[in-house]
Amino acid sequence: MRASAERIAENCEPSMCSVLFMGGAGGSLRAGVTTNPVRLTQSVKAALTRVSCGGASVSVWSGAGLR
C-alpha cells in the first residue's frame, strides 16, 4: 500500500478543477454486507452507521429510503 501511495504522490500535480464522484449502495450491495439491508438503511438514516469512501467522510443525500 505504501508503495502505491508513494507512486500516486509522485504523479500528482496541482488541480484546476474539482471532481464529484457519486455512487450508490443498492439493495444487492447492501445485502452483501448485512443480513438485513432495510435495517442498514435505517441505521444510516439515524446516523448510527458511518458512511465513508476509503475512510474519508462523505455526504449522504436523500434517496433509496433515506428521506
Biotite code that builds the C-alpha atoms (Angstrom):
import biotite.structure as struc

atoms = struc.array([
    struc.Atom([0.000, 0.000, 0.000], chain_id="A", res_id=1, res_name="MET", atom_name="CA", element="C"),
    struc.Atom([2.777, 2.425, 0.875], chain_id="A", res_id=2, res_name="ARG", atom_name="CA", element="C"),
    struc.Atom([4.474, 1.903, -2.488], chain_id="A", res_id=3, res_name="ALA", atom_name="CA", element="C"),
    struc.Atom([1.191, 2.595, -4.282], chain_id="A", res_id=4, res_name="SER", atom_name="CA", element="C"),
    struc.Atom([0.568, 5.763, -2.262], chain_id="A", res_id=5, res_name="ALA", atom_name="CA", element="C"),
    struc.Atom([4.113, 6.979, -2.950], chain_id="A", res_id=6, res_name="GLU", atom_name="CA", element="C"),
    struc.Atom([3.688, 6.355, -6.695], chain_id="A", res_id=7, res_name="ARG", atom_name="CA", element="C"),
    struc.Atom([0.435, 8.312, -6.704], chain_id="A", res_id=8, res_name="ILE", atom_name="CA", element="C"),
    struc.Atom([2.112, 11.178, -4.784], chain_id="A", res_id=9, res_name="ALA", atom_name="CA", element="C"),
    struc.Atom([4.947, 11.257, -7.347], chain_id="A", res_id=10, res_name="GLU", atom_name="CA", element="C"),
    struc.Atom([2.445, 11.761, -10.140], chain_id="A", res_id=11, res_name="ASN", atom_name="CA", element="C"),
    struc.Atom([0.196, 14.368, -8.526], chain_id="A", res_id=12, res_name="CYS", atom_name="CA", element="C"),
    struc.Atom([0.018, 17.876, -9.945], chain_id="A", res_id=13, res_name="GLU", atom_name="CA", element="C"),
    struc.Atom([-1.985, 20.910, -8.857], chain_id="A", res_id=14, res_name="PRO", atom_name="CA", element="C"),
    struc.Atom([-5.596, 20.631, -9.920], chain_id="A", res_id=15, res_name="SER", atom_name="CA", element="C"),
    struc.Atom([-7.508, 23.245, -11.861], chain_id="A", res_id=16, res_name="MET", atom_name="CA", element="C"),
    struc.Atom([-10.895, 21.629, -11.256], chain_id="A", res_id=17, res_name="CYS", atom_name="CA", element="C"),
    struc.Atom([-12.941, 19.718, -8.712], chain_id="A", res_id=18, res_name="SER", atom_name="CA", element="C"),
    struc.Atom([-14.361, 16.267, -9.251], chain_id="A", res_id=19, res_name="VAL", atom_name="CA", element="C"),
    struc.Atom([-17.599, 14.952, -7.832], chain_id="A", res_id=20, res_name="LEU", atom_name="CA", element="C"),
    struc.Atom([-17.926, 11.200, -7.508], chain_id="A", res_id=21, res_name="PHE", atom_name="CA", element="C"),
    struc.Atom([-21.409, 9.871, -6.971], chain_id="A", res_id=22, res_name="MET", atom_name="CA", element="C"),
    struc.Atom([-22.076, 6.295, -6.085], chain_id="A", res_id=23, res_name="GLY", atom_name="CA", element="C"),
    struc.Atom([-24.898, 4.273, -4.739], chain_id="A", res_id=24, res_name="GLY", atom_name="CA", element="C"),
    struc.Atom([-25.326, 1.308, -2.483], chain_id="A", res_id=25, res_name="ALA", atom_name="CA", element="C"),
    struc.Atom([-28.246, -0.584, -3.946], chain_id="A", res_id=26, res_name="GLY", atom_name="CA", element="C"),
    struc.Atom([-30.078, -3.477, -2.406], chain_id="A", res_id=27, res_name="GLY", atom_name="CA", element="C"),
    struc.Atom([-27.765, -6.197, -3.688], chain_id="A", res_id=28, res_name="SER", atom_name="CA", element="C"),
    struc.Atom([-24.692, -4.353, -2.400], chain_id="A", res_id=29, res_name="LEU", atom_name="CA", element="C"),
    struc.Atom([-26.286, -3.788, 0.992], chain_id="A", res_id=30, res_name="ARG", atom_name="CA", element="C"),
    struc.Atom([-27.405, -7.422, 1.103], chain_id="A", res_id=31, res_name="ALA", atom_name="CA", element="C"),
    struc.Atom([-23.771, -8.428, 0.618], chain_id="A", res_id=32, res_name="GLY", atom_name="CA", element="C"),
    struc.Atom([-22.677, -6.698, 3.821], chain_id="A", res_id=33, res_name="VAL", atom_name="CA", element="C"),
    struc.Atom([-25.638, -7.390, 6.086], chain_id="A", res_id=34, res_name="THR", atom_name="CA", element="C"),
    struc.Atom([-28.436, -9.894, 6.572], chain_id="A", res_id=35, res_name="THR", atom_name="CA", element="C"),
    struc.Atom([-30.994, -7.088, 6.875], chain_id="A", res_id=36, res_name="ASN", atom_name="CA", element="C"),
    struc.Atom([-30.494, -4.323, 4.253], chain_id="A", res_id=37, res_name="PRO", atom_name="CA", element="C"),
    struc.Atom([-33.530, -2.356, 5.473], chain_id="A", res_id=38, res_name="VAL", atom_name="CA", element="C"),
    struc.Atom([-32.080, -2.059, 8.967], chain_id="A", res_id=39, res_name="ARG", atom_name="CA", element="C"),
    struc.Atom([-28.776, -0.890, 7.454], chain_id="A", res_id=40, res_name="LEU", atom_name="CA", element="C"),
    struc.Atom([-30.645, 1.868, 5.585], chain_id="A", res_id=41, res_name="THR", atom_name="CA", element="C"),
    struc.Atom([-32.420, 2.854, 8.803], chain_id="A", res_id=42, res_name="GLN", atom_name="CA", element="C"),
    struc.Atom([-29.112, 2.879, 10.666], chain_id="A", res_id=43, res_name="SER", atom_name="CA", element="C"),
    struc.Atom([-27.535, 5.225, 8.097], chain_id="A", res_id=44, res_name="VAL", atom_name="CA", element="C"),
    struc.Atom([-30.594, 7.476, 8.220], chain_id="A", res_id=45, res_name="LYS", atom_name="CA", element="C"),
    struc.Atom([-30.348, 7.668, 12.013], chain_id="A", res_id=46, res_name="ALA", atom_name="CA", element="C"),
    struc.Atom([-26.593, 8.435, 11.781], chain_id="A", res_id=47, res_name="ALA", atom_name="CA", element="C"),
    struc.Atom([-25.772, 5.271, 13.745], chain_id="A", res_id=48, res_name="LEU", atom_name="CA", element="C"),
    struc.Atom([-23.679, 3.912, 10.869], chain_id="A", res_id=49, res_name="THR", atom_name="CA", element="C"),
    struc.Atom([-20.800, 5.946, 9.450], chain_id="A", res_id=50, res_name="ARG", atom_name="CA", element="C"),
    struc.Atom([-20.599, 6.015, 5.675], chain_id="A", res_id=51, res_name="VAL", atom_name="CA", element="C"),
    struc.Atom([-17.179, 6.711, 4.137], chain_id="A", res_id=52, res_name="SER", atom_name="CA", element="C"),
    struc.Atom([-15.254, 6.397, 0.903], chain_id="A", res_id=53, res_name="CYS", atom_name="CA", element="C"),
    struc.Atom([-11.899, 4.860, 1.689], chain_id="A", res_id=54, res_name="GLY", atom_name="CA", element="C"),
    struc.Atom([-12.152, 6.281, 5.200], chain_id="A", res_id=55, res_name="GLY", atom_name="CA", element="C"),
    struc.Atom([-12.896, 9.817, 4.005], chain_id="A", res_id=56, res_name="ALA", atom_name="CA", element="C"),
    struc.Atom([-16.113, 11.488, 5.111], chain_id="A", res_id=57, res_name="SER", atom_name="CA", element="C"),
    struc.Atom([-18.924, 11.655, 2.561], chain_id="A", res_id=58, res_name="VAL", atom_name="CA", element="C"),
    struc.Atom([-22.221, 13.465, 2.162], chain_id="A", res_id=59, res_name="SER", atom_name="CA", element="C"),
    struc.Atom([-25.265, 11.215, 2.243], chain_id="A", res_id=60, res_name="VAL", atom_name="CA", element="C"),
    struc.Atom([-28.053, 12.555, 0.044], chain_id="A", res_id=61, res_name="TRP", atom_name="CA", element="C"),
    struc.Atom([-31.665, 11.553, 0.416], chain_id="A", res_id=62, res_name="SER", atom_name="CA", element="C"),
    struc.Atom([-32.897, 8.675, -1.673], chain_id="A", res_id=63, res_name="GLY", atom_name="CA", element="C"),
    struc.Atom([-33.453, 4.945, -1.548], chain_id="A", res_id=64, res_name="ALA", atom_name="CA", element="C"),
    struc.Atom([-35.351, 5.116, 1.710], chain_id="A", res_id=65, res_name="GLY", atom_name="CA", element="C"),
    struc.Atom([-33.144, 7.753, 3.370], chain_id="A", res_id=66, res_name="LEU", atom_name="CA", element="C"),
    struc.Atom([-35.741, 10.525, 3.110], chain_id="A", res_id=67, res_name="ARG", atom_name="CA", element="C"),
])
